[in-house]
């Protein structure tokens, strides 16, 4: 037994983990109950330690968190080896899981005392216990954590296992793929800001942030903080924030791209290299370091801005320099005002850069970003206990799961409803999609706030509700996700756009139980994938606002996708062209790069990959001869129908 305990301590110490006594004793009992062979003990402990790091990201290992990790690892191990068959009662649940849950219910009627030690509580009970355990101070005589010698001898010192649960219930080993599908509204996403002092992202509370900024600017100096007219009391759910947020928005965009650039292999030389090798790497020069160095060639990074005289300048965090773009070469992509660029050129005494080359910042693969910031929740979806590898296996097992994507679903046109009926009939008789993603506009003409259009607009959704109700399998088992478009209400043309008001969608929500009305843009978290949905005619807007004409030898759709991903922003346009909510600009940020990007545009349909991101546009439903797109997340491919 002492040898097992020594192996446990050393294996976890190798992963920079510190074990508490209760966790060590629990792990000993678990290994003994599972009869793990001595030759497999080392690999088993390494797997557990690796899983703990991936799920918790903490250096202290206590019993409650260790139980949570072991539960998820034991619960989903069979997915690595067995391929489930589909349950006829629910197309998104496996027969294997149904059989397992029936067996678990049978075993609960005849409990086996030898396996009681491995029974697990429900997740809600576990969370409550973890919160209670974390809030308690360590009891006297029972150290919270110990060094290696203390852990090895803890059993001989008479320490008891505090917090042992009575009569644990076994959780059903069930696979419901719909539980791995989550829609994240733009206004619910967490906000992260790059902290230059600690070189990492820090979580920002948007309400508290705006309160602090309001106090600094003394916007509510005439009212107490809790007064209804106080600016500090009105920060929640504001679309446009106070003026300081506008500066913060551009500063955060600047630093997100800068930290990504400085990790690029072309800009980051190894730490231990000679002087000759250093010359092989690119070096960014701050604009404030250009003074007195006329005639030299420099590589700079900053935001392109237009001055009052109509000319363009490059601006970084400290300085601004005029740009002469007449003879510059450019890479593929769209260069607009307020876009961030890399500029190479010669500096002159007149504080002008004669630009020779201009390019977009280099992008970064999602896998590389996740290596550095994998423990940070940029999305805000419900936390998943299974690892990315396990979720990927589950996604690949359900290879026929698909999302049907349509854009410009004009419900005020009879042809739209008749075509939708044909589509629903086809899917109801074959493979039932996990989700129908319906992007607006849901009205062919802009919605006018005159009191006369509310009735017809609501009737359009009522007609759609009656149509879906004709297909009970779709209404029961498929998600219907509605993303607003330019002609839909509400709040003008500011991004992100809130969801369509409940006043218009009451009947549809009552008929279709899995209907979700969300913002534009929004995110979908499915298994291990992040899917971004953005309904905007962005291509034409970028073309009209280009400072330099795009290159001719690259397909225009690929230049669009490259611009958005390299800029790490869905709408890299000046605010005079497209208004963005300053406080919620982070919802338009696409960093890390998503697994799939849906740019619902009126432009013709396309699908291709860039930086391992599957990019697609379903096209406009009524103007593309009523075509649509189907995305298969298991194989990460899409088809145009």
N, C-alpha and C positions, 0 to 999 in steps of 0.2 A: 504493500500500500504506500509505503514511503517512497518507493521508486516511481510510482505513478504520480505522486504529488510533486516530486522533484522534476519529472518530465513536463508536467503541466506548467510549473513556474518558469522553467527555462524556455519552453515554447512560446509562452506569452511575452516573456521578457525580450525575446528575439524580435518581436513586433512592437517594441517600445510600449507595452501595456503593463499596467500595475494592477494586480489582482487583490480584491478584498477577500477576507477570510470566508465569508459566506459563499462567494462565487467559487472559490477553490473547492470547498466541501461539496457544493452542489455539482460541480463538474466531475469530481471523483465518483459520487454516487451515480451520476448519469452514465459514465463510462463503464462502471461495474454492472449496472443494470443492462446495458447494451452488449456486454460481453465482447468488447473490442479486443481483438488479438494484440499481443505485445508488438508484433512486427508492423501492425497498422497504426499503433498508437501515435507515433510521431506525425504521420501524414494527417491523421484525424484532427489532432490538436492544431496543426498548422492551418487546416481548412477552417476550423472554428475561429481561430484568431484573425485570419484574413477576413472572414465574414463579419466579425465584430467591427473591425476597422472600417469596412465598406459601409456598414449600416449605421453605426453610431458615430464614428469619427471622434471618439473620446479615448483618452489614455487610461482612465480609471475604469476598471471592470467590476461592476457590482452584480449581485445575483439577479435582480429584476431585469436588467438589460440583457444579461447573458441568456436568461430564459427566453426572452423575446427573440433573440437571434437564433437560438437553437430551434425554437418553434418553427420559424420560417424555413430554416434549412431542412428540418425533418419533414415538414409538410409538403415541400415542393421537390424533394429529391427524385420522386418517381417520374417527374416530367422530363428528366434527362434521359430516360431510358424507354418510357412507354408512350405510345402515340394514342391519344384518346379518340374514341368514336363519338359521333354527335348524338345527343339526346333528342329523341323524336318529340318530346314534350316542349323542349326549349332548344332552338337551333344553336344557341350560343353557350350551351352547357354540355359537358361531356358525359357519356354513359359511364365511363370509368369512375368519374367523380360521384355520379348517382349511386353506383354500386358501393363505393367506399363509404358514402354517408349512410347507406342502409346498414352496412356492416357495423359502423360505429354505433348506430342506434341499437343494434342487436347486442353489441358488447356492453353497452351501458346498462342493459337489463340484467346481465350476468357478469358483474365485475370480477376481474382477475387481480388478486392482491399483489402478484409479482410485478404487474405493470403499472400499479397505482402511482409509483414514483415518477413515471413519465407522462402522466396525465397533465393537461394544460388548461388553464383558465381561459375564459372568453377574453377577447381583446379589450373590451371596455373595462373589465375587472382589472386587467393587467395595467392599463393606463392609470386607473385610479390608484392602484397600489404603488406604481412608480412615482406618481406625484406625491403621495403621502410619505413614501420612503425617503425621497429627496428632501422633503421639508423637515424631517426629523433630525435632531442632533444625534451623534453616535452615543450609544449607551456606555456608561462607565464600565471599565474592565473588558470592553470588547472593541478593539481598535478598528477604525474605519478602513485603513489599509496598512500593510506591513511590508517589511523588506523580505528578501528571499528566505532567510533563516527563520523568521517569525512564521511565515506561511508553512514551511515544512514541519514545524513543530506545533502548529496551532491545535491539532487534534489532541495532543498530549496535555495541553493547557486547560482543557475543559471548556472551550468556547462553545456556546450553543448557537444554533441557527435561528436567528430572529426572523419573525415574519413568515413562518411556515404557514401556508394556506391549508384550510380544512376542506375536505371533500371537493377536490377539483373536478371540473367537468371537462370531458374530452370534446374538442372542437371538431366539427365535421371537416373532413378533407375534401373540399368541394371546389370545383373550378367553374366559375361563372365569368365568362369573358366580358360581360357587360360591366362588371365591377372594376375592370381595368381601363374603362373608357371614362375620361373626365374632360369637361369643357371648362376652360378658365377664362373668365371675363377680364377685360383689360383693366377695369377699375379694382380688381381683386388681386392683381399681381403685386408681389413684394417689390420694393424699390431698393436697389443697391447702388451705392456710389463708390467710385474709386478713391481710396485714401492714399495720397502720395507719400505720407509720412511712414505708413506701415506697409506700403506696397501690396495692398489687397483690397477686396471689396468689403464694405461695411453696410449693414442694414440700416435703412433710413425709415423712420416713422413719418409719413407725409404730413399727418395732422400736426405732430409736434414740430416738425421742420418749419411748417408755415407759421405756427404760433411764434417760434423764435424769430423768424424773419419779420413778422409783423411787429414784434416788440422792438426789434432793432430799428425799424423804419418809423416806429411810433404812429402806426396807422390807426390804432385804437386808443390814442391818448385822451380822447374826450369821453371815453366810456370805460367802466370797469370791465375786467376780463370776462365776466359772466353775463354782461349786459347783452340782450338780443341783437343790438346794433353793433356790437363789438366785432371788429374784423377777426380777432382771435377765436371768437365763438362761432364764426361762419365758415371755418376752413374745411369742414367735412363735406365731401361730395361736391366741391367746387370744380367746375370744368376749367376755368381760367383762374390762375392763382395770382398772388401779388407780384409786383414788378421784379423783385429780386430773383424769383424763380426763373425768369427768362434768361438771366445771366448764368444761373446754375445749370440750366438745361444745356446750353452750349459748352460750358466748362466740362460737364460730365461726358458729353459726346467726345470732346477733345481728348480727355484722359483715357477713356475706354479704348479708343483707337491707338493712342500713343503707347500704352502698356502692351498692346498686341504687337505693334510694330517692333518694339524693342526686344521682343522674344523671338522674332523672325530670324531664321538661320542666316539671312543676309546681313542682319544688323547686330547680332549677338555673337561675338567671337568667344571661343573657350577661355576660361579663366587663366589657364596655364599655357600660354603660347608666346612665342618670341615676337620681337618687334616687326620682323619681316612679314610674319603671318597676319599681323594686325591690319596691314594695308589691304588685305584681300576682302575686308568687310566694310560695309557702308557705314558712314558716320553722319548723324543728323547734327546740324549746327543751329542753335537757337538764334532767333532774329536779333536779339540784343547783342550777340557776339559778332555781328557783321561790321559794326562801326570801325572805321579806320582800316578796312581790309578790302578796298576797292580793287577791281581787276581780278579777283580770285573766284574760283568756281566753288559753289557750295550746294549741298543737298539739305533742303529744309522741309519742315512739315507744319501745316497750319490750315486755317479755314479761309476760303476765298470770300471776300466781302466786296461790296460795291460802295465806292466813296460818293460823296455829294456831287462830284463833277462827272459821274458816270463811268469812271475808270475802276479797275479791279486791283485789289491789294491782297496780300497774304498776311494773316493775323494769327499769332500764337498767344500763349498765356501772358506774354510780357510786352510785345512790340508789334508794330505793323510796318510792312514794306510794300511799296508799289510794285506792280507786275507789268512787264511788257511781254504780251503773249503773241506778238505778230509772227514770229518765226519759230514757234515752239513745236516740237513733236509730241504727240499724245498717244497714250495707250487706249485700249478699248474701254468704253464706258461713257457715261454722261457726266460732264463737269458743269455744275450749276452754281449759282450764288449760294453761299452758306454750306457748300460741300467741303469736305476735308480732303486735302491732296498732298502729295509729295511733289516738290518742285526742285528741279536742278537748273541752276543758271549762274550768271556772272553778276556780281554786285558792283554798283557804281557809286561814285561820290554823291550823286543826286538822290540816294536812298531808293534806287530802282533796281530790280532784278530783271535782267534780260533772260527770259526763260528759254532754255533749250529743250527741256523734257518735262512733261507733267504726267503724273500717273495717280491712280487710286491707291490707297493704303493696301498692303498685302493682307489677304484674309488668313484665317486660321481654321484648321479642321476642328470639328466638334470634339473629336477624341482628344486632341491636344488641350483644348480648353478644359475638358472634364478632368484631365489628369491634375490640373492645378487647382480647379475650383469645384471639384466633384461633390464636396460636402455642402455647397451653397445652393439653396433652393431659389433659383432665378424664376421659376415658373409659378409656384404657388399652388400646385395641384396637391391633393391629399397624399400623405406620405405612404410609400409602399415599402413593406418589409422585405420583399423579395429583391434579390440582387439584379443588376442589369443583365447579367448572363442568364439568369433564370427567366426573366421576363422576355428576353430575346428568344429563348427556346420555346416558350409558350406561344409567342407571336408566330414563329415559324411552323408550329404544329397546326395552328388554325390558318392554314395557307389560303383557304377560300373566303376568309373574312374580307369584306370590302366596304369602301365608302363611296356612295354615289354623290357626285358633286355637280350642282347646277348653279348658274349665275343669271341674273336678270329674270327672275321668275315673276312675270307680270300677271298678277292674279286678276287684273281688270280686263284681260283679254281671253275670250272663250277658247281660242286655239291653244293657249297655255294649259288650261285645265283638261282639255280633251287629250293633249299629248301626255300630260302627267298620268292620266288614267291608263293609257297604253303602257307607259313605263311601269306603273305599279302592278298592272296585270302580269307583265312579264316576270318581274321579280317575285311576286307572290306565288308563282307556279314553279320557281326554280330556287336558286340560292337567295336566301333572305339577307339583304345587306345589314351590317351592324348599324350603319348610320346613313341617313340622307342629309347632306349638307346643302341647304338651300340659301343662296346668297341673293340679296336684293339687287336692284330695287324691286319691290313687290308692287309697284305702281309704275305705269309707263310714263306718266307725267309727274313733275315735282309736286309734292304734297304742299298745299297752301293752307295756312292757319286762318281760314275764314269761317270755320264752323259748318261749312256745307260739304266738306269732303270726308269728314269722319265716318259718316254712315256707309258710303260706298267702300271706303278703305277697310272697314271692319267686315263688311259683307264678303270681301275677297277672302279673308282668312276663314270666315264661316263656311264658305263654299269649299275651301281646301279641306277643312275639318270633315265635312260630310263625305268628300271624296276618299280621304284616307280611311274613314270608318267603314267603307265598303270592303276593305281588305284587312280583316281582323288580325292576321298574322303580322302584317307590317305595323299596324297600330299598337300591337302588343309587344313585339320583340325588337323593333328597330327604333333607334334614336332619330329624331328629326331636329336638326340644329338650324336655327334661323339667324342669319347675319344681315344686318341692315345695309342698305345701299344709299346712293346719293339722293334718291327721290323720297326716301322714307323719313318719317318724323323721328328724331326730335332734335333740338339744340343746334340748329343751323348746320354749318359745314365744318365744325371743329372736330379734329381727331384727338383721341378715339371717340367714336360715336357710341352713345349708350344704346342699350337694347330697345326694341320697339315696345312702347308702353303696353302694360297689361290690359288696358281698356279695350284695345283692338283685338286681343288674342285669347280672350277668356274661353270661348267655345272650343277652340283648337286645343288649348291646354287641358280641358276637361275630357276631350275625346282621346287624344294621343297622350298617354301617360308619360312617355319618354320624350316629350317635346321640350326643347331648350331654346329660349330666346336669349341671345348673348350680344356682346358688343362687337364693333368693327374697329380694329382687328380683334381677333380672339385666338386662343390656343386650344389645341386638343392634346391631351396626354393619353396615349394608348400603349399599354405594355411599356416597352423601353423607348418609345418614340415620342418626340415633340413635333407637332404639326402646327404651323402658323397659317391662319386664314386672313386674307386682307382683300376686301372688296373696294377697289379704287381703279379708276381709269388712269393709272399712273404713267403709262408709257407716253401718251400724248402730252401730258403735262411736262414730263422731263424733256421731251423733244422740243417743246416750245420755249423752254427756259434754259437751253444749253448756252453756256458762254462760248464754247468751242463746238464746232460740228463733230458728230461722232465719226469714227473711222469707217471706211467703206468695206473693208475686207472681213468684217465679223457680222454675223447675223444680228439684227437689231434686238431680237428677243434675248439673246445671250448677253448682249451689252446691258440690257435692263437688269437681268438677274445679277450680273457681275457687279453693277453699281450698287444695288441694294445690299448684297451680302458683303462686299468690300467696305461699304460705308457703315455696315452694321445698323442700318436704319431703314424702315419701310418707306419713309417719305423724306428723302434728302432734298427737299425743296425749300426755297425761302418762305418765310411766314407770310409775305405779301401775296404769294401764290396759293399756299395751302396752310390754313391755320392749324396749329397743333397746341393742345393743352400743355402749358409749360410744366405743370405739376405731374402730369401723367405721360410725359415724353418717354419715360422708361418702358411703357407698354408698347411702344413702336420700335424699341431696340431689339435687334435680333442677334444677341450675343449671349451664350454660344450659338453657333450656327445651328438651326433646327435640322431635324432629319428630313422633313418635307415642308415645302413652301407653296401655298396655293395663292397665286396672284390672280384673283378673279377680275379680269379686265375685258373690255369690249373688243380688244384685239383678238385676232384669230387664235384658235387653240394651239397649244404646244406643250411638250413635256420633254425634259432632259435633265441631266445631273450636272451640278457645279459644286465643287468642294464637298463631294459626297452628300449633297443635299438634293433631294428629288424635287425639282421645280416644275410646276404645272399651272396651266391656265385653261379652264373649261370653255372659255369663250362665252359670248352672250347667247343665252338660250333661244330667244326669238329670232335673232339676226344671223344665226349660224345653222339655219335649217333644223332647229330644235335638237342640237347635239348636246351631249353631256360627257362627263369624264368619270371613270371608275378607278379608284386607287386601292391597291392590294398591299396593305402594310406588311404582310408576312413575307412577300418577295420584293417589296419596295419597288413596285412598278405600277404604271398607270396605262389605261387604254382610253382612247377617244371613241365614243359611240355616236 
